[in-house]
Amino acid sequence: MKTTLLIVLIGILCPSAFGESYPQHSAGIRIAGGSYGASARSGTRGIAGAEACLYCEGPQALFVEYSHFFPPGSGIYNGADLVAGGIRLQTRQRTRFFFDFGIAAGNSRTRSTSVSTVGASLGAGLQVNAGEHFYFSPFFRSYPMNSSYIAGSFGAGLGWRF
């Protein structure tokens, strides 16, 4: 059973294992706005981060991302950080619609405490090619977490396909 599951996983995530073209990867930066906190009072935050997509030529791929949530304009909240990774399902057109789902881990800080959370990563977006190697990618993300925390963002990424 374990061997069969491993073969299926390799087949889904690594198209090159079955003689298809070499998978293409991408990496970029992202700028967004959003929130991170246990309540709606946590405030709107600016967000900067990085993203990567591995084995991106097929309909399934892997994504990883890092987001730094800057402190909101007012309140007791300081910065927050979040990392996420998982599976990307995408169309095969030149302009690709994608849906991401996976796991996320974050850390939010206030003046007196630090709270670490774990949860899901759900997202959707569009990757628009700008030439052979560059891309532009508007996206939306939602991260429902434990301890009644939720994070969300809406923004755009710029990156390099290789």
ABEGO torsion letter per residue (X at the ends): XAAAAAAAAAAAABAAAAGBBBBBBBBBBBBBBEBBEABAAAEBBBBBBBBBBBGAABABBBBBBBBBBBBBABEABBBBBBBBBEBBBBBABABBBBBBBBBBBBBBBBAABBBBBBBBBBBBBBBBBBEAABBBBBBBBBBBBBGGBBBBBBBBBBBBBX
